[in-house]
């Protein structure tokens, strides 16, 4: 798959929006961990280098999870040892527990992330814990982080396939506790992609009412029902300026039938460009990178912008 040189959308700056957005690129970790086949570490390393070359400055590289549960990321140490770290680029890693933290510290990772749940059922099914009990797992990780930057992902913030709609006050309570434990940022996840603009505005207002400023929050939308970009713009209008996305739309949601996965970074960039919001990423270079990765994976990119611009 090749690409043609592209133009950019006409810039018509919007009102009530941040001047600049930080993109937290999750494709190398959240995207590739969902692949059925193991992606060679050399391909992952080239992918990360191409993403950095395109101007992305936060690249979630891998996760220190058990190879038994996520064999796609069993090469975490090898990948980090071979990484061409660029100045000004952060390479956070996901850490599920104390054992994962130990591996991250041994690898010299300054940025880590933990993964929590806003609902009881998801915590039981995916963390082998519970809504309250999960904090017993997080507390020693935060205590042993030794000054590292620790982000918290919070899943099922808008809807849960087993419990249905999730009350905003429940999400705020769990999220505030993660921040109080010492997390520097909280990423609010729409894990099954059911959120709508009104829900997003309501949840972010609830966090503001609880004393949590928007600069402590990020958003992570899935595009199952085609709402990810609309929800992102709604979050930006509420003051959020960090958005999670995945190059080429890599990744999927295993809990929603026909889920299309993560918000594609290229689709996000097209929207940001049109709104006059700075982001620091070369869209042309990123489209070429995602087209290249699609070739490595042997299938077309899910990103609409990549499909529109790659020829």
N, C-alpha and C positions, 0 to 999 in steps of 0.2 A: 504494500500500500504506500503510494507516494503522497506528497502534499503539494499544493500550489501555494504560491506567495499570496498572502491574504491582506485584505484591508481590515479596517476596524469599524465598528458601528459609529454612527454619528453621536457625538457627545452632547447630551442635553442634561446638564447638571440638575439633580433633584434637590429638594429642600429637606431639611431635618435629617441629613445623612452625615456620617463621618467623612472627613476629608480623605482618610486612608484606611484601608482594611488589611489586616494581617491574615494571610491564608495559612492554615495549619494543614499541610499536605499529608494525608493518611494512606495514600495509595500503596506505598511500599510495605506497609504493615497491614492495615485493615483491608486493603484491597487484595493483596497477594495471599493472605492467610485463608481466603475463601476458595482458592484455586484447588481443583481436584488433583491436578498433577503438581509435582514438586518443580518449582522454578529454579534453575541452576543459580548458584550464588554469583557467578560471573555476570549473569543477566541482571540480577538484582543490583549489583554494584554499578553496572553501566546505567541502569535506570535511575538510581540515586544521583549519579554524576550528571546525567542529562537534565534531571529536574533542577539541580543546583545551578547548572549552566543557564537554564531558562529564567533564573531569577528568584525561584522559591527559596525562602530563607528558613523555613521550619519544615523539616522532613522527618516524619515519624518512621524510623528506619526498620524496627523489628520489635519483637516481644520476647521476654524471657519466660515463656510459658513452658510447660512440660511437653517435650517432643511427642509423648504418648497422645496428648490431646490435640496438639496442633503441629503435626509433622512438617507442615510447610515452613515453619519457622525454627526448625531444629538447628539451623545453621547460624544462629544469632551471633555466637562468638566469632565464628569464621568471617561472617559478613562485617562485623564491626572492626575486626583486625585488618581487613582489606579495604576499608572505606577511605576514599580520597576526601578527607575532611577539608572543606573550604572555609576560609576566613569569613566570619559573619553569618555562617549557616549553622543552625542548631539541628541536632539529630536525636531527638527524644526517643526513648524506648518504653514500651509498656511493661509494667512490673506487677504481677498478680498477687504476690505474697512476699514473705521474708526471704525465701529461697531465691526468688527472682531478683529481689533487691541486692542480695549478696552477689549474684552474678553481674548485676549492673555496676555495682561498686568495683568489682574486680576488673571489669572492662573499662572503667574510668568514665562512665556516662554522667555528665553533669545535669541532664534533664531526664526525668522519668514521668510516667503517668500510671495511675491506678484506675481500676474499673469497678464502679459500684452500680447498684440498682435502686431505682425509686419504688420498686414494688416487691412484695414478699415472694410471689411465685417465681419471678425471674431470678431473684437472689438465690432461692432454693435450687432452681434448675441449672443455673450457670455459675454460681459461686459456691455451691454446696454449703450454703449458709442460710441467712434469713435477713429480713429488712433491718432488724436491730443488731443481730449477731455479726453482720458483715463488718461492723466497726471494730470488732475484736481482731479481725484480720488486718485492718488498715492501720490501727494504732501503732503496732510495732514497726510497720514499714515507715510511717511518718517519723517516728521517734529515731529510727536508724538512718534516716536519709542524709544526715550530716550536712545540712545546708544546701542540698540539691534543690533544684526547682521541681516541684511536684504538682503535676496537673491531675485533676480528677475527672474521669468520664462518668456521667450519670445516665444510665440507660432507662428506657421506658418512661420518659418524662411526659409524654402526651397520650400514650395509649399502650395497653398491654394485651397480648392476644388471649390471655387466660382471665385477666381481671377487668378488661374493658377500659373505659376512660380513667385516667389517674388524677385524683384531686390535686390542684395546684398547691394547696397548703402542705400536702404530703411531700411533694417534690421539693418545696422550699425548705421544709424541715430537714430532710436528708441532705440536701445540698449545702445548707448552712453548716451542718455538723461537719461535713467534709472540709469546708473552708476553715472552720474553727480548729480542726485537727492540724492545720498547717498547709493545706493545699493552696497554691498560688493562683490557680485558675480552675473554674468549673465549666466543663463542656456539657451542655444540655442536649441529650440525644433523643431524636425521634426514631427509635430503633426500628419500628415497623412502618414508618412513613405515613402515619395517619393524621399528623398535625395539620391544622388550618391556621390562617392568618389570625383569626380572632383568638384562638388558643395561645398562639405565640405571644401576642400582645398581652393577654391576660396573665400568663405565667411570668413574663418579664416584669409586669407591673407588680405582681405579688412579691417577686424578689426585691424590687425597689422599695416596696412598703415595709419589707422585713429588714431594710438597711443594707442590702447587698448591692453595691454599685455595679453598673453595667460593665465597667472595665475589668471586673473579676469574672465575667461570664464569656463563654463562647457558645456557638450553636453548631449542631451536627445533625443535618437533616438527610433523611433517605427520600428517594423520589418515587416511592411505590405508587402513589396516586397523582404524580405530576405536580406536587405542591412545593418541592424543595426550594426553588428559586423565589417563589412568592413569599414563602415563610422566611427566607433569608433576608429579603428586602424589608419585611416587617420587623425583623430583629434589628436590622441596621437602623431603622427609624426609631427604635427604642433605645439606641445608644450602644448596642453591641458592635464591636469592631474586630473581632476575631471569628473567622468562619472556617470550619473543617470542610475539606473536600478531597476528592480523589482523582488524580490525573486519569483522563480517559473514562471516568465513571467506574473504575475497577471496584469490585466488591459487591456483595449482595446481602440481603437480609434473609437468614434461614427460617424466620418465624412468620413470614407473610408470603403466601402463594403469589407468584408472578412479580415479586418485588424486584425493582430495577436497581436497587443498591444505592451506593453513595452518590451524593451530588457531585457531578463531574466538575473538575477544576476549570476546564475550558468553558463550560456553560456559565459558571460563576464569573469568570473573567469577562465574558461578553457582556454580561449584565453590568458589572462594575465599570467597564469602559463606557457603556452607554450612559451611565449615571454620572460620569466624570469623577469617579472615585479612584484615587491612586492605589496601586497594589505592587508595583515593581516587577511584574512578570512579563516576559516576552511571549505573547500568545502564539505567534507563529512558531517559535521554537518549541513551545509546549505541545502544540498540535502535532508537530513532527515526532516528538518524543512518544506521545501516546499512540500515534500510528505505528511507530516502530515496535512498541510494546505489544500492540494488538497482533502484529505479525509473529512475535515470539510466542504468544499464547494461541495463535492459530484461529483467531476469530475476529470479527469486526468490533470496533470500540462501541460501547453503549452510549458514549457522549454524542449528543446531537450536533454540537459544534464541531467536534472532530469529524463526524460523518459528513457534515456540510462542507467542510474545508479541505478534507483529504480527498485526493482524486487519483 
